[in-house]
Amino acid sequence: MLIVRALLPLLLTTGCKPPPDETQYMPQANIKHGKAAIERAGCGACHVIPGIRWPRGQSGPSLKGFGDQGLIAGSLPNRPDVLAAYVRDAPATLPGTTMPAMPLNAADARDVAAYLYATGER
């Protein structure tokens, strides 16, 4: 019983955050290309994005620590495939969103997603 009491707080606190896994690991993506695509598409016009110095828009949410968020746009599961679809064509992915479709192809969108996940590690 003493062991259970000693381990219970540990078990309860570790249940709050899932164990590390590779759900945001994107080996096929290129983070450098993701940053370039973000700059080219003008994502910083609406968002503060780590590593993007200018512009630093305030109309959309900051994307700092994006990989730690549970949801994309407060509604979608934060997974690489969903994020890539959302950054490419947000209105088709989440009808009613204020984020516009962006001039990104599928590879660009994948690279942007990888960049956003990686910025939490920098």
Biopython code that builds the backbone (N, CA, C, O; Angstrom):
import numpy as np
from Bio.PDB.StructureBuilder import StructureBuilder

atoms = [
    (1, "MET", "N", (0.825, -1.202, 0.000)),
    (1, "MET", "CA", (0.000, 0.000, 0.000)),
    (1, "MET", "C", (0.864, 1.259, 0.000)),
    (1, "MET", "O", (0.518, 2.255, -0.635)),
    (2, "LEU", "N", (1.975, 1.211, 0.705)),
    (2, "LEU", "CA", (2.881, 2.360, 0.772)),
    (2, "LEU", "C", (3.450, 2.670, -0.614)),
    (2, "LEU", "O", (3.611, 3.834, -0.981)),
    (3, "ILE", "N", (3.748, 1.630, -1.370)),
    (3, "ILE", "CA", (4.278, 1.838, -2.722)),
    (3, "ILE", "C", (3.228, 2.497, -3.606)),
    (3, "ILE", "O", (3.558, 3.388, -4.389)),
    (4, "VAL", "N", (1.982, 2.082, -3.498)),
    (4, "VAL", "CA", (0.901, 2.669, -4.283)),
    (4, "VAL", "C", (0.762, 4.146, -3.953)),
    (4, "VAL", "O", (0.628, 4.971, -4.857)),
    (5, "ARG", "N", (0.791, 4.485, -2.689)),
    (5, "ARG", "CA", (0.700, 5.903, -2.289)),
    (5, "ARG", "C", (1.873, 6.712, -2.813)),
    (5, "ARG", "O", (1.709, 7.866, -3.209)),
    (6, "ALA", "N", (3.043, 6.119, -2.817)),
    (6, "ALA", "CA", (4.233, 6.826, -3.294)),
    (6, "ALA", "C", (4.190, 7.025, -4.807)),
    (6, "ALA", "O", (4.622, 8.062, -5.310)),
    (7, "LEU", "N", (3.672, 6.037, -5.530)),
    (7, "LEU", "CA", (3.655, 6.120, -6.990)),
    (7, "LEU", "C", (2.424, 6.808, -7.564)),
    (7, "LEU", "O", (2.442, 7.239, -8.717)),
    (8, "LEU", "N", (1.369, 6.918, -6.788)),
    (8, "LEU", "CA", (0.130, 7.514, -7.299)),
    (8, "LEU", "C", (0.322, 8.927, -7.835)),
    (8, "LEU", "O", (-0.145, 9.210, -8.938)),
    (9, "PRO", "N", (0.994, 9.840, -7.103)),
    (9, "PRO", "CA", (1.194, 11.191, -7.687)),
    (9, "PRO", "C", (1.973, 11.151, -9.002)),
    (9, "PRO", "O", (1.674, 11.908, -9.926)),
    (10, "LEU", "N", (2.959, 10.281, -9.084)),
    (10, "LEU", "CA", (3.723, 10.152, -10.321)),
    (10, "LEU", "C", (2.842, 9.659, -11.461)),
    (10, "LEU", "O", (2.908, 10.184, -12.572)),
    (11, "LEU", "N", (2.034, 8.671, -11.194)),
    (11, "LEU", "CA", (1.131, 8.152, -12.217)),
    (11, "LEU", "C", (0.113, 9.193, -12.665)),
    (11, "LEU", "O", (-0.207, 9.284, -13.850)),
    (12, "LEU", "N", (-0.385, 9.965, -11.736)),
    (12, "LEU", "CA", (-1.374, 10.984, -12.087)),
    (12, "LEU", "C", (-0.763, 12.099, -12.915)),
    (12, "LEU", "O", (-1.390, 12.562, -13.868)),
    (13, "THR", "N", (0.439, 12.543, -12.582)),
    (13, "THR", "CA", (1.050, 13.638, -13.340)),
    (13, "THR", "C", (1.536, 13.194, -14.700)),
    (13, "THR", "O", (1.514, 13.986, -15.642)),
    (14, "THR", "N", (1.975, 11.957, -14.835)),
    (14, "THR", "CA", (2.424, 11.509, -16.155)),
    (14, "THR", "C", (1.247, 11.271, -17.087)),
    (14, "THR", "O", (1.435, 11.217, -18.302)),
    (15, "GLY", "N", (0.055, 11.130, -16.561)),
    (15, "GLY", "CA", (-1.119, 10.936, -17.394)),
    (15, "GLY", "C", (-1.594, 12.205, -18.062)),
    (15, "GLY", "O", (-2.436, 12.145, -18.958)),
    (16, "CYS", "N", (-1.082, 13.352, -17.657)),
    (16, "CYS", "CA", (-1.519, 14.630, -18.213)),
    (16, "CYS", "C", (-0.973, 14.883, -19.604)),
    (16, "CYS", "O", (-1.610, 15.551, -20.418)),
    (17, "LYS", "N", (0.193, 14.355, -19.872)),
    (17, "LYS", "CA", (0.799, 14.567, -21.179)),
    (17, "LYS", "C", (1.183, 13.203, -21.749)),
    (17, "LYS", "O", (1.781, 12.383, -21.051)),
    (18, "PRO", "N", (0.844, 12.961, -23.000)),
    (18, "PRO", "CA", (1.168, 11.651, -23.560)),
    (18, "PRO", "C", (2.678, 11.441, -23.611)),
    (18, "PRO", "O", (3.432, 12.413, -23.648)),
    (19, "PRO", "N", (3.128, 10.194, -23.615)),
    (19, "PRO", "CA", (4.561, 9.934, -23.711)),
    (19, "PRO", "C", (5.084, 10.422, -25.046)),
    (19, "PRO", "O", (4.331, 10.521, -26.015)),
    (20, "PRO", "N", (6.370, 10.728, -25.102)),
    (20, "PRO", "CA", (6.923, 11.200, -26.376)),
    (20, "PRO", "C", (6.733, 10.139, -27.457)),
    (20, "PRO", "O", (6.921, 8.947, -27.217)),
    (21, "ASP", "N", (6.366, 10.585, -28.620)),
    (21, "ASP", "CA", (6.255, 9.678, -29.752)),
    (21, "ASP", "C", (6.635, 10.430, -31.008)),
    (21, "ASP", "O", (7.113, 11.563, -30.946)),
    (22, "GLU", "N", (6.426, 9.810, -32.125)),
    (22, "GLU", "CA", (6.845, 10.423, -33.383)),
    (22, "GLU", "C", (5.669, 10.939, -34.201)),
    (22, "GLU", "O", (5.728, 10.921, -35.430)),
    (23, "THR", "N", (4.605, 11.396, -33.554)),
    (23, "THR", "CA", (3.430, 11.842, -34.295)),
    (23, "THR", "C", (3.713, 13.092, -35.117)),
    (23, "THR", "O", (3.024, 13.353, -36.103)),
    (24, "GLN", "N", (4.715, 13.863, -34.724)),
    (24, "GLN", "CA", (5.040, 15.067, -35.477)),
    (24, "GLN", "C", (6.360, 14.913, -36.230)),
    (24, "GLN", "O", (6.906, 15.886, -36.750)),
    (25, "TYR", "N", (6.852, 13.714, -36.281)),
    (25, "TYR", "CA", (8.086, 13.423, -36.993)),
    (25, "TYR", "C", (7.759, 13.301, -38.475)),
    (25, "TYR", "O", (6.917, 12.494, -38.869)),
    (26, "MET", "N", (8.417, 14.090, -39.275)),
    (26, "MET", "CA", (8.113, 14.122, -40.702)),
    (26, "MET", "C", (9.410, 13.959, -41.495)),
    (26, "MET", "O", (9.960, 14.947, -41.981)),
    (27, "PRO", "N", (9.906, 12.725, -41.630)),
    (27, "PRO", "CA", (11.209, 12.519, -42.278)),
    (27, "PRO", "C", (11.246, 12.966, -43.738)),
    (27, "PRO", "O", (12.320, 13.297, -44.241)),
    (28, "GLN", "N", (10.129, 12.984, -44.418)),
    (28, "GLN", "CA", (10.087, 13.377, -45.833)),
    (28, "GLN", "C", (10.055, 14.889, -46.019)),
    (28, "GLN", "O", (10.164, 15.369, -47.148)),
    (29, "ALA", "N", (9.909, 15.646, -44.938)),
    (29, "ALA", "CA", (9.770, 17.102, -45.038)),
    (29, "ALA", "C", (11.119, 17.796, -44.942)),
    (29, "ALA", "O", (12.084, 17.247, -44.410)),
    (30, "ASN", "N", (11.165, 19.011, -45.468)),
    (30, "ASN", "CA", (12.373, 19.830, -45.435)),
    (30, "ASN", "C", (12.055, 21.123, -44.687)),
    (30, "ASN", "O", (11.321, 21.976, -45.184)),
    (31, "ILE", "N", (12.611, 21.253, -43.499)),
    (31, "ILE", "CA", (12.332, 22.407, -42.636)),
    (31, "ILE", "C", (12.803, 23.713, -43.278)),
    (31, "ILE", "O", (12.114, 24.729, -43.184)),
    (32, "LYS", "N", (13.960, 23.697, -43.924)),
    (32, "LYS", "CA", (14.462, 24.917, -44.588)),
    (32, "LYS", "C", (13.502, 25.367, -45.682)),
    (32, "LYS", "O", (13.219, 26.557, -45.821)),
    (33, "HIS", "N", (13.010, 24.421, -46.447)),
    (33, "HIS", "CA", (12.027, 24.768, -47.488)),
    (33, "HIS", "C", (10.737, 25.269, -46.852)),
    (33, "HIS", "O", (10.070, 26.148, -47.398)),
    (34, "GLY", "N", (10.388, 24.709, -45.695)),
    (34, "GLY", "CA", (9.192, 25.168, -44.977)),
    (34, "GLY", "C", (9.292, 26.629, -44.586)),
    (34, "GLY", "O", (8.335, 27.388, -44.741)),
    (35, "LYS", "N", (10.449, 27.020, -44.079)),
    (35, "LYS", "CA", (10.646, 28.431, -43.701)),
    (35, "LYS", "C", (10.553, 29.324, -44.938)),
    (35, "LYS", "O", (9.917, 30.378, -44.905)),
    (36, "ALA", "N", (11.185, 28.899, -46.018)),
    (36, "ALA", "CA", (11.132, 29.686, -47.261)),
    (36, "ALA", "C", (9.694, 29.781, -47.776)),
    (36, "ALA", "O", (9.279, 30.837, -48.253)),
    (37, "ALA", "N", (8.936, 28.695, -47.683)),
    (37, "ALA", "CA", (7.537, 28.723, -48.134)),
    (37, "ALA", "C", (6.699, 29.649, -47.270)),
    (37, "ALA", "O", (5.821, 30.344, -47.782)),
    (38, "ILE", "N", (6.954, 29.670, -45.971)),
    (38, "ILE", "CA", (6.253, 30.578, -45.057)),
    (38, "ILE", "C", (6.526, 32.028, -45.452)),
    (38, "ILE", "O", (5.610, 32.849, -45.514)),
    (39, "GLU", "N", (7.785, 32.328, -45.714)),
    (39, "GLU", "CA", (8.151, 33.696, -46.115)),
    (39, "GLU", "C", (7.539, 34.052, -47.455)),
    (39, "GLU", "O", (7.011, 35.152, -47.617)),
    (40, "ARG", "N", (7.597, 33.138, -48.426)),
    (40, "ARG", "CA", (7.058, 33.383, -49.773)),
    (40, "ARG", "C", (5.534, 33.566, -49.752)),
    (40, "ARG", "O", (4.999, 34.424, -50.453)),
    (41, "ALA", "N", (4.842, 32.756, -48.944)),
    (41, "ALA", "CA", (3.380, 32.834, -48.888)),
    (41, "ALA", "C", (2.895, 34.003, -48.039)),
    (41, "ALA", "O", (1.724, 34.376, -48.120)),
    (42, "GLY", "N", (3.760, 34.579, -47.238)),
    (42, "GLY", "CA", (3.378, 35.734, -46.433)),
    (42, "GLY", "C", (2.627, 35.382, -45.162)),
    (42, "GLY", "O", (1.819, 36.177, -44.681)),
    (43, "CYS", "N", (2.879, 34.206, -44.612)),
    (43, "CYS", "CA", (2.175, 33.778, -43.393)),
    (43, "CYS", "C", (2.401, 34.741, -42.228)),
    (43, "CYS", "O", (1.538, 34.893, -41.363)),
    (44, "GLY", "N", (3.567, 35.389, -42.213)),
    (44, "GLY", "CA", (3.881, 36.343, -41.153)),
    (44, "GLY", "C", (3.043, 37.604, -41.204)),
    (44, "GLY", "O", (3.068, 38.392, -40.259)),
    (45, "ALA", "N", (2.302, 37.819, -42.278)),
    (45, "ALA", "CA", (1.424, 38.994, -42.343)),
    (45, "ALA", "C", (0.310, 38.887, -41.305)),
    (45, "ALA", "O", (-0.225, 39.902, -40.858)),
    (46, "CYS", "N", (-0.035, 37.666, -40.925)),
    (46, "CYS", "CA", (-1.102, 37.460, -39.936)),
    (46, "CYS", "C", (-0.602, 36.847, -38.634)),
    (46, "CYS", "O", (-1.222, 37.042, -37.588)),
    (47, "HIS", "N", (0.501, 36.113, -38.677)),
    (47, "HIS", "CA", (0.975, 35.365, -37.509)),
    (47, "HIS", "C", (2.370, 35.787, -37.085)),
    (47, "HIS", "O", (3.190, 36.168, -37.920)),
    (48, "VAL", "N", (2.637, 35.720, -35.793)),
    (48, "VAL", "CA", (4.001, 35.757, -35.283)),
    (48, "VAL", "C", (4.494, 34.327, -35.380)),
    (48, "VAL", "O", (3.871, 33.408, -34.848)),
    (49, "ILE", "N", (5.630, 34.140, -36.070)),
    (49, "ILE", "CA", (6.157, 32.804, -36.307)),
    (49, "ILE", "C", (7.621, 32.793, -35.875)),
    (49, "ILE", "O", (8.410, 33.605, -36.358)),
    (50, "PRO", "N", (7.994, 31.889, -34.977)),
    (50, "PRO", "CA", (9.400, 31.825, -34.561)),
    (50, "PRO", "C", (10.320, 31.675, -35.765)),
    (50, "PRO", "O", (10.054, 30.877, -36.664)),
    (51, "GLY", "N", (11.395, 32.442, -35.777)),
    (51, "GLY", "CA", (12.360, 32.386, -36.861)),
    (51, "GLY", "C", (12.036, 33.290, -38.034)),
    (51, "GLY", "O", (12.883, 33.494, -38.903)),
    (52, "ILE", "N", (10.846, 33.831, -38.079)),
    (52, "ILE", "CA", (10.451, 34.764, -39.142)),
    (52, "ILE", "C", (10.474, 36.160, -38.518)),
    (52, "ILE", "O", (9.653, 36.480, -37.658)),
    (53, "ARG", "N", (11.407, 36.969, -38.955)),
    (53, "ARG", "CA", (11.605, 38.278, -38.303)),
    (53, "ARG", "C", (10.610, 39.334, -38.750)),
    (53, "ARG", "O", (10.235, 40.213, -37.974)),
    (54, "TRP", "N", (10.183, 39.246, -40.007)),
    (54, "TRP", "CA", (9.273, 40.265, -40.524)),
    (54, "TRP", "C", (8.461, 39.654, -41.643)),
    (54, "TRP", "O", (9.005, 38.836, -42.384)),
    (55, "PRO", "N", (7.238, 39.985, -41.810)),
    (55, "PRO", "CA", (6.415, 40.781, -40.896)),
    (55, "PRO", "C", (6.008, 39.939, -39.684)),
    (55, "PRO", "O", (6.215, 38.726, -39.667)),
    (56, "ARG", "N", (5.440, 40.577, -38.694)),
    (56, "ARG", "CA", (5.001, 39.911, -37.475)),
    (56, "ARG", "C", (3.557, 40.322, -37.210)),
    (56, "ARG", "O", (3.273, 41.150, -36.345)),
    (57, "GLY", "N", (2.669, 39.727, -37.968)),
    (57, "GLY", "CA", (1.251, 40.066, -37.895)),
    (57, "GLY", "C", (0.618, 39.705, -36.569)),
    (57, "GLY", "O", (1.108, 38.842, -35.841)),
    (58, "GLN", "N", (-0.471, 40.374, -36.268)),
    (58, "GLN", "CA", (-1.167, 40.169, -35.008)),
    (58, "GLN", "C", (-2.624, 39.739, -35.193)),
    (58, "GLN", "O", (-3.329, 39.514, -34.210)),
    (59, "SER", "N", (-3.078, 39.623, -36.435)),
    (59, "SER", "CA", (-4.491, 39.275, -36.635)),
    (59, "SER", "C", (-4.762, 37.788, -36.412)),
    (59, "SER", "O", (-5.873, 37.415, -36.033)),
    (60, "GLY", "N", (-3.776, 36.947, -36.639)),
    (60, "GLY", "CA", (-3.902, 35.517, -36.357)),
    (60, "GLY", "C", (-3.118, 35.189, -35.096)),
    (60, "GLY", "O", (-2.351, 36.019, -34.608)),
    (61, "PRO", "N", (-3.303, 33.999, -34.569)),
    (61, "PRO", "CA", (-2.595, 33.640, -33.338)),
    (61, "PRO", "C", (-1.092, 33.465, -33.566)),
    (61, "PRO", "O", (-0.651, 33.155, -34.673)),
    (62, "SER", "N", (-0.326, 33.667, -32.512)),
    (62, "SER", "CA", (1.103, 33.365, -32.564)),
    (62, "SER", "C", (1.262, 31.866, -32.772)),
    (62, "SER", "O", (0.494, 31.073, -32.227)),
    (63, "LEU", "N", (2.242, 31.487, -33.547)),
    (63, "LEU", "CA", (2.488, 30.074, -33.801)),
    (63, "LEU", "C", (3.673, 29.555, -32.994)),
    (63, "LEU", "O", (4.197, 28.475, -33.267)),
    (64, "LYS", "N", (4.085, 30.326, -32.011)),
    (64, "LYS", "CA", (5.152, 29.891, -31.104)),
    (64, "LYS", "C", (4.664, 28.676, -30.320)),
    (64, "LYS", "O", (3.554, 28.681, -29.787)),
    (65, "GLY", "N", (5.485, 27.646, -30.251)),
    (65, "GLY", "CA", (5.121, 26.438, -29.525)),
    (65, "GLY", "C", (3.983, 25.665, -30.153)),
    (65, "GLY", "O", (3.246, 24.964, -29.460)),
    (66, "PHE", "N", (3.834, 25.787, -31.453)),
    (66, "PHE", "CA", (2.695, 25.183, -32.136)),
    (66, "PHE", "C", (2.598, 23.671, -31.910)),
    (66, "PHE", "O", (1.502, 23.135, -31.747)),
    (67, "GLY", "N", (3.722, 23.001, -31.902)),
    (67, "GLY", "CA", (3.711, 21.555, -31.733)),
    (67, "GLY", "C", (3.155, 21.091, -30.400)),
    (67, "GLY", "O", (2.737, 19.941, -30.264)),
    (68, "ASP", "N", (3.147, 21.976, -29.418)),
    (68, "ASP", "CA", (2.623, 21.620, -28.092)),
    (68, "ASP", "C", (1.114, 21.800, -27.986)),
    (68, "ASP", "O", (0.511, 21.397, -26.991)),
    (69, "GLN", "N", (0.504, 22.395, -28.990)),
    (69, "GLN", "CA", (-0.947, 22.605, -28.951)),
    (69, "GLN", "C", (-1.671, 21.306, -29.303)),
    (69, "GLN", "O", (-1.222, 20.552, -30.167)),
    (70, "GLY", "N", (-2.765, 21.058, -28.645)),
    (70, "GLY", "CA", (-3.535, 19.850, -28.917)),
    (70, "GLY", "C", (-4.392, 19.950, -30.162)),
    (70, "GLY", "O", (-4.677, 18.945, -30.813)),
    (71, "LEU", "N", (-4.805, 21.174, -30.495)),
    (71, "LEU", "CA", (-5.717, 21.357, -31.625)),
    (71, "LEU", "C", (-5.196, 22.419, -32.590)),
    (71, "LEU", "O", (-4.490, 23.349, -32.199)),
    (72, "ILE", "N", (-5.555, 22.258, -33.831)),
    (72, "ILE", "CA", (-5.298, 23.256, -34.862)),
    (72, "ILE", "C", (-6.558, 24.098, -34.961)),
    (72, "ILE", "O", (-7.654, 23.559, -35.113)),
    (73, "ALA", "N", (-6.417, 25.402, -34.878)),
    (73, "ALA", "CA", (-7.544, 26.333, -34.976)),
    (73, "ALA", "C", (-8.644, 25.994, -33.965)),
    (73, "ALA", "O", (-9.820, 26.271, -34.200)),
    (74, "GLY", "N", (-8.256, 25.403, -32.861)),
    (74, "GLY", "CA", (-9.205, 25.095, -31.804)),
    (74, "GLY", "C", (-10.174, 23.968, -32.113)),
    (74, "GLY", "O", (-11.062, 23.687, -31.308)),
    (75, "SER", "N", (-10.024, 23.311, -33.265)),
    (75, "SER", "CA", (-10.995, 22.304, -33.678)),
    (75, "SER", "C", (-10.428, 21.018, -34.245)),
    (75, "SER", "O", (-11.042, 19.962, -34.093)),
    (76, "LEU", "N", (-9.291, 21.074, -34.886)),
    (76, "LEU", "CA", (-8.755, 19.922, -35.614)),
    (76, "LEU", "C", (-7.615, 19.272, -34.838)),
    (76, "LEU", "O", (-6.860, 19.971, -34.163)),
    (77, "PRO", "N", (-7.472, 17.950, -34.918)),
    (77, "PRO", "CA", (-6.360, 17.301, -34.213)),
    (77, "PRO", "C", (-5.020, 17.773, -34.779)),
    (77, "PRO", "O", (-4.855, 17.902, -35.992)),
    (78, "ASN", "N", (-4.085, 18.025, -33.895)),
    (78, "ASN", "CA", (-2.776, 18.530, -34.313)),
    (78, "ASN", "C", (-1.904, 17.353, -34.762)),
    (78, "ASN", "O", (-1.127, 16.785, -33.995)),
    (79, "ARG", "N", (-2.077, 17.013, -36.062)),
    (79, "ARG", "CA", (-1.322, 15.952, -36.712)),
    (79, "ARG", "C", (-0.714, 16.514, -37.982)),
    (79, "ARG", "O", (-1.277, 17.431, -38.580)),
    (80, "PRO", "N", (0.436, 15.979, -38.411)),
    (80, "PRO", "CA", (1.084, 16.507, -39.615)),
    (80, "PRO", "C", (0.203, 16.518, -40.853)),
    (80, "PRO", "O", (0.212, 17.498, -41.597)),
    (81, "ASP", "N", (-0.559, 15.456, -41.095)),
    (81, "ASP", "CA", (-1.394, 15.418, -42.293)),
    (81, "ASP", "C", (-2.501, 16.467, -42.239)),
    (81, "ASP", "O", (-2.819, 17.088, -43.253)),
    (82, "VAL", "N", (-3.079, 16.664, -41.076)),
    (82, "VAL", "CA", (-4.148, 17.660, -40.913)),
    (82, "VAL", "C", (-3.569, 19.061, -41.025)),
    (82, "VAL", "O", (-4.154, 19.923, -41.681)),
    (83, "LEU", "N", (-2.415, 19.301, -40.387)),
    (83, "LEU", "CA", (-1.798, 20.625, -40.454)),
    (83, "LEU", "C", (-1.402, 20.975, -41.885)),
    (83, "LEU", "O", (-1.625, 22.102, -42.327)),
    (84, "ALA", "N", (-0.822, 20.033, -42.609)),
    (84, "ALA", "CA", (-0.443, 20.309, -43.996)),
    (84, "ALA", "C", (-1.669, 20.662, -44.838)),
    (84, "ALA", "O", (-1.621, 21.588, -45.647)),
    (85, "ALA", "N", (-2.754, 19.934, -44.652)),
    (85, "ALA", "CA", (-3.988, 20.248, -45.382)),
    (85, "ALA", "C", (-4.525, 21.612, -44.977)),
    (85, "ALA", "O", (-4.995, 22.371, -45.825)),
    (86, "TYR", "N", (-4.460, 21.928, -43.687)),
    (86, "TYR", "CA", (-4.996, 23.193, -43.192)),
    (86, "TYR", "C", (-4.202, 24.393, -43.707)),
    (86, "TYR", "O", (-4.795, 25.376, -44.151)),
    (87, "VAL", "N", (-2.870, 24.326, -43.656)),
    (87, "VAL", "CA", (-2.093, 25.486, -44.117)),
    (87, "VAL", "C", (-2.223, 25.680, -45.620)),
    (87, "VAL", "O", (-2.043, 26.791, -46.116)),
    (88, "ARG", "N", (-2.528, 24.630, -46.339)),
    (88, "ARG", "CA", (-2.689, 24.752, -47.792)),
    (88, "ARG", "C", (-4.060, 25.304, -48.168)),
    (88, "ARG", "O", (-4.166, 26.206, -48.999)),
    (89, "ASP", "N", (-5.112, 24.758, -47.551)),
    (89, "ASP", "CA", (-6.469, 25.181, -47.901)),
    (89, "ASP", "C", (-7.346, 25.128, -46.649)),
    (89, "ASP", "O", (-8.172, 24.230, -46.489)),
    (90, "ALA", "N", (-7.152, 26.093, -45.784)),
    (90, "ALA", "CA", (-7.875, 26.126, -44.509)),
    (90, "ALA", "C", (-9.393, 26.107, -44.682)),
    (90, "ALA", "O", (-10.058, 25.366, -43.959)),
    (91, "PRO", "N", (-9.981, 26.882, -45.601)),
    (91, "PRO", "CA", (-11.446, 26.861, -45.729)),
    (91, "PRO", "C", (-12.009, 25.492, -46.100)),
    (91, "PRO", "O", (-13.106, 25.141, -45.667)),
    (92, "ALA", "N", (-11.279, 24.721, -46.889)),
    (92, "ALA", "CA", (-11.756, 23.383, -47.247)),
    (92, "ALA", "C", (-11.592, 22.407, -46.085)),
    (92, "ALA", "O", (-12.370, 21.464, -45.941)),
    (93, "THR", "N", (-10.580, 22.641, -45.266)),
    (93, "THR", "CA", (-10.300, 21.753, -44.141)),
    (93, "THR", "C", (-11.187, 22.065, -42.950)),
    (93, "THR", "O", (-11.629, 21.163, -42.238)),
    (94, "LEU", "N", (-11.446, 23.356, -42.737)),
    (94, "LEU", "CA", (-12.275, 23.797, -41.611)),
    (94, "LEU", "C", (-13.207, 24.913, -42.098)),
    (94, "LEU", "O", (-12.876, 26.092, -41.971)),
    (95, "PRO", "N", (-14.355, 24.553, -42.647)),
    (95, "PRO", "CA", (-15.282, 25.571, -43.147)),
    (95, "PRO", "C", (-15.613, 26.609, -42.071)),
    (95, "PRO", "O", (-15.851, 26.276, -40.910)),
    (96, "GLY", "N", (-15.621, 27.861, -42.489)),
    (96, "GLY", "CA", (-15.921, 28.952, -41.575)),
    (96, "GLY", "C", (-14.695, 29.596, -40.962)),
    (96, "GLY", "O", (-14.808, 30.620, -40.290)),
    (97, "THR", "N", (-13.519, 29.013, -41.182)),
    (97, "THR", "CA", (-12.301, 29.607, -40.641)),
    (97, "THR", "C", (-12.026, 30.941, -41.334)),
    (97, "THR", "O", (-12.456, 31.160, -42.466)),
    (98, "THR", "N", (-11.319, 31.816, -40.657)),
    (98, "THR", "CA", (-10.961, 33.098, -41.271)),
    (98, "THR", "C", (-9.634, 33.026, -42.020)),
    (98, "THR", "O", (-9.267, 33.966, -42.724)),
    (99, "MET", "N", (-8.919, 31.924, -41.872)),
    (99, "MET", "CA", (-7.651, 31.774, -42.588)),
    (99, "MET", "C", (-7.946, 31.457, -44.051)),
    (99, "MET", "O", (-8.753, 30.575, -44.347)),
    (100, "PRO", "N", (-7.290, 32.177, -44.969)),
    (100, "PRO", "CA", (-7.538, 31.922, -46.393)),
    (100, "PRO", "C", (-6.742, 30.723, -46.899)),
    (100, "PRO", "O", (-5.811, 30.259, -46.241)),
    (101, "ALA", "N", (-7.116, 30.235, -48.061)),
    (101, "ALA", "CA", (-6.295, 29.245, -48.763)),
    (101, "ALA", "C", (-4.984, 29.932, -49.125)),
    (101, "ALA", "O", (-4.970, 31.113, -49.473)),
    (102, "MET", "N", (-3.898, 29.198, -49.044)),
    (102, "MET", "CA", (-2.580, 29.784, -49.293)),
    (102, "MET", "C", (-1.993, 29.234, -50.591)),
    (102, "MET", "O", (-2.325, 28.124, -51.008)),
    (103, "PRO", "N", (-1.116, 30.018, -51.230)),
    (103, "PRO", "CA", (-0.505, 29.560, -52.485)),
    (103, "PRO", "C", (0.618, 28.556, -52.223)),
    (103, "PRO", "O", (1.790, 28.851, -52.454)),
    (104, "LEU", "N", (0.253, 27.377, -51.743)),
    (104, "LEU", "CA", (1.218, 26.327, -51.417)),
    (104, "LEU", "C", (0.829, 25.040, -52.129)),
    (104, "LEU", "O", (-0.353, 24.701, -52.197)),
    (105, "ASN", "N", (1.805, 24.327, -52.657)),
    (105, "ASN", "CA", (1.518, 23.001, -53.184)),
    (105, "ASN", "C", (1.629, 21.996, -52.035)),
    (105, "ASN", "O", (1.949, 22.381, -50.910)),
    (106, "ALA", "N", (1.373, 20.734, -52.301)),
    (106, "ALA", "CA", (1.361, 19.723, -51.240)),
    (106, "ALA", "C", (2.720, 19.600, -50.553)),
    (106, "ALA", "O", (2.782, 19.462, -49.331)),
    (107, "ALA", "N", (3.811, 19.649, -51.323)),
    (107, "ALA", "CA", (5.148, 19.552, -50.729)),
    (107, "ALA", "C", (5.450, 20.776, -49.859)),
    (107, "ALA", "O", (6.000, 20.644, -48.765)),
    (108, "ASP", "N", (5.088, 21.972, -50.351)),
    (108, "ASP", "CA", (5.279, 23.193, -49.552)),
    (108, "ASP", "C", (4.518, 23.091, -48.230)),
    (108, "ASP", "O", (5.058, 23.411, -47.171)),
    (109, "ALA", "N", (3.276, 22.650, -48.297)),
    (109, "ALA", "CA", (2.440, 22.558, -47.099)),
    (109, "ALA", "C", (3.025, 21.571, -46.097)),
    (109, "ALA", "O", (3.015, 21.828, -44.893)),
    (110, "ARG", "N", (3.528, 20.459, -46.578)),
    (110, "ARG", "CA", (4.184, 19.475, -45.711)),
    (110, "ARG", "C", (5.412, 20.086, -45.050)),
    (110, "ARG", "O", (5.642, 19.882, -43.858)),
    (111, "ASP", "N", (6.207, 20.841, -45.823)),
    (111, "ASP", "CA", (7.407, 21.468, -45.284)),
    (111, "ASP", "C", (7.066, 22.566, -44.274)),
    (111, "ASP", "O", (7.762, 22.721, -43.271)),
    (112, "VAL", "N", (6.016, 23.316, -44.531)),
    (112, "VAL", "CA", (5.554, 24.335, -43.580)),
    (112, "VAL", "C", (5.150, 23.672, -42.265)),
    (112, "VAL", "O", (5.503, 24.153, -41.188)),
    (113, "ALA", "N", (4.419, 22.580, -42.356)),
    (113, "ALA", "CA", (4.008, 21.860, -41.147)),
    (113, "ALA", "C", (5.235, 21.406, -40.360)),
    (113, "ALA", "O", (5.279, 21.558, -39.139)),
    (114, "ALA", "N", (6.217, 20.857, -41.041)),
    (114, "ALA", "CA", (7.436, 20.405, -40.366)),
    (114, "ALA", "C", (8.153, 21.569, -39.701)),
    (114, "ALA", "O", (8.671, 21.431, -38.593)),
    (115, "TYR", "N", (8.186, 22.723, -40.377)),
    (115, "TYR", "CA", (8.827, 23.903, -39.790)),
    (115, "TYR", "C", (8.102, 24.327, -38.518)),
    (115, "TYR", "O", (8.740, 24.620, -37.507)),
    (116, "LEU", "N", (6.782, 24.360, -38.563)),
    (116, "LEU", "CA", (6.023, 24.786, -37.385)),
    (116, "LEU", "C", (6.231, 23.825, -36.211)),
    (116, "LEU", "O", (6.301, 24.266, -35.064)),
    (117, "TYR", "N", (6.329, 22.546, -36.477)),
    (117, "TYR", "CA", (6.597, 21.590, -35.397)),
    (117, "TYR", "C", (8.019, 21.763, -34.867)),
    (117, "TYR", "O", (8.249, 21.659, -33.662)),
    (118, "ALA", "N", (8.964, 22.024, -35.754)),
    (118, "ALA", "CA", (10.357, 22.133, -35.345)),
    (118, "ALA", "C", (10.656, 23.410, -34.572)),
    (118, "ALA", "O", (11.606, 23.440, -33.790)),
    (119, "THR", "N", (9.872, 24.463, -34.768)),
    (119, "THR", "CA", (10.187, 25.724, -34.094)),
    (119, "THR", "C", (10.050, 25.613, -32.588)),
    (119, "THR", "O", (10.654, 26.404, -31.864)),
    (120, "GLY", "N", (9.285, 24.669, -32.096)),
    (120, "GLY", "CA", (9.195, 24.463, -30.660)),
    (120, "GLY", "C", (10.461, 23.879, -30.087)),
    (120, "GLY", "O", (10.687, 23.960, -28.879)),
    (121, "GLU", "N", (11.305, 23.283, -30.938)),
    (121, "GLU", "CA", (12.539, 22.654, -30.503)),
    (121, "GLU", "C", (13.700, 23.618, -30.533)),
    (121, "GLU", "O", (14.780, 23.285, -30.044)),
    (122, "ARG", "N", (13.520, 24.801, -31.088)),
    (122, "ARG", "CA", (14.651, 25.734, -31.252)),
    (122, "ARG", "C", (14.766, 26.644, -30.064)),
    (122, "ARG", "O", (15.656, 27.494, -30.021)),
]
sb = StructureBuilder()
sb.init_structure("model")
sb.init_model(0)
sb.init_chain("A")
sb.init_seg("    ")
for serial, (resi, resn, name, xyz) in enumerate(atoms, 1):
    if name == "N":
        sb.init_residue(resn, " ", resi, " ")
    sb.init_atom(name, np.array(xyz, "f"), 0.0, 1.0, " ", f" {name:<3s}", serial, name[0])
structure = sb.get_structure()
